[in-house]
């Protein structure tokens, strides 16, 4: 799964022109975040505007993405109109602080949510 801008989904989808890979949030997350380049801060502030989407369904629509998916977390790519993908080196990937509790108590592990 990847988080994909709603602007890149549906019948009137715009092409993906910017993407980065962050550390995955959970076992089903690839870490990829894909955008059209037309998203503003207000749009991005709404969590539902970046729904999780199976990455293969996006690659099926744009095969140029496939060659980039093996990159590690921290990779950033952009594609200006009419040009190939170019790696970006001056973009700071946003991240969410995650509060993780590690207690080593194997008897009280939570059931996985992906069952």
Buried (B, 14 or more C-beta within 10 A) or exposed (E): BBBBBBBBBEEEBBEBBBBBBBEBBEEEBBBBBBBBBEBEEEBBEEEEBBEBBEBEEBBEEBEEBEEBBEBEBEBBBBBEEEEEBEEEEEEEBEEEEEEEEEEEEEEEEEEEEEE
